[in-house]
Amino acid sequence: MPHGALMQARQATALARYLPRWQQNLLAAGLLAAGVVLIVLGDLVGIAPLAFVAIFLITRIRERAAGGIG
């Protein structure tokens, strides 16, 4: 069962799904840039923003496979 920061991260990710599409894209681009910069600087915490980008991509792929809007 998730707790602490992990629970807050799951809630933030779930709430981001209700943002307009352009805001989701902007958020994903910012997270991607932040993750890449952190990894290039040698900080492994950069994997976390990249994981959020992966969650956005998985959601987008599922919507398209199910025939959703987008």
C-alpha positions in Angstrom: 0.0 0.0 0.0 1.5 3.3 -1.0 2.2 6.0 1.6 3.8 9.3 2.0 5.4 10.9 -1.1 4.4 8.0 -3.3 0.8 8.4 -2.5 1.0 12.2 -3.3 2.8 11.4 -6.6 0.0 8.9 -7.6 -2.7 11.6 -6.8 -0.8 14.3 -8.8 -0.5 11.9 -11.7 -4.2 11.0 -11.6 -5.3 14.7 -11.4 -3.0 15.6 -14.3 -5.1 13.4 -16.5 -8.0 15.9 -16.3 -6.0 18.8 -17.6 -6.6 20.0 -21.1 -4.5 18.2 -23.7 -2.2 21.1 -24.4 -1.4 21.4 -20.7 -0.7 17.7 -20.5 1.7 18.0 -23.4 3.4 21.1 -21.8 3.7 19.2 -18.4 5.2 16.1 -20.1 7.7 18.2 -22.1 8.8 20.0 -18.9 9.2 16.7 -17.0 11.1 15.2 -19.9 13.5 18.1 -20.0 14.0 18.1 -16.3 14.6 14.4 -16.2 17.1 14.5 -19.0 19.0 17.4 -17.4 19.1 15.7 -14.1 20.4 12.4 -15.6 23.0 14.3 -17.7 24.2 16.1 -14.5 24.6 12.6 -12.9 21.7 12.7 -10.6 19.7 9.4 -10.7 16.6 11.2 -9.3 16.0 12.3 -12.9 14.4 8.9 -13.4 11.3 10.0 -11.5 10.3 12.8 -14.0 10.9 10.4 -16.8 8.6 7.8 -15.1 5.8 10.4 -15.1 6.4 11.1 -18.8 6.0 7.3 -19.3 2.8 7.3 -17.4 1.4 10.1 -19.7 2.5 8.2 -22.8 0.9 5.0 -21.6 -2.3 6.8 -20.9 -2.2 8.4 -24.4 -1.5 5.1 -26.1 -4.4 3.4 -24.2 -6.8 6.1 -25.2 -5.9 5.8 -28.9 -6.0 2.0 -28.8 -9.5 2.2 -27.2 -10.6 4.6 -29.8 -10.8 7.6 -27.5 -10.7 11.2 -28.3 -7.3 12.5 -29.1 
